[in-house]
């Protein structure tokens, strides 16, 4: 199933192979929407679903075994990219990978989980750049 990309922000998302990347990390049968939102909308989502009253760069929601949504705030990503020593496009790719890995079931709540997720992020980022 192709990725549906929706832009509800005033930012222009970089061109990435959204569908190809999703197919490699998850599955061609996985239905995915990627929604770009502004910081106010992301703050609302983060407060509603994570009980954190601030914006964040990316959120992922698994709706079923083979369906999910990713919300991304490009203005937050743009601000954070230099601190990660990445250009904007690479950082958005990194955040997309991060969200896909969450949808795949990986997490970073404990040190071992975090280490595993970081290894996977690094491997996928190298493979997809």
HELIX and SHEET records of a PDB file:
HELIX    1   1 UNK A   18  UNK A   25  1                                   8    
HELIX    2   2 UNK A   39  UNK A   50  1                                  12    
HELIX    3   3 UNK A   74  UNK A   81  1                                   8    
HELIX    4   4 UNK A   82  UNK A   84  5                                   3    
HELIX    5   5 UNK A   88  UNK A  104  1                                  17    
HELIX    6   6 UNK A  111  UNK A  128  1                                  18    
SHEET    1   A 4 UNK A   4  UNK A   7  0                                        
SHEET    2   A 4 UNK A  31  UNK A  37  1                                        
SHEET    3   A 4 UNK A  67  UNK A  73  1                                        
SHEET    4   A 4 UNK A  58  UNK A  64 -1                                        
END                                                                             
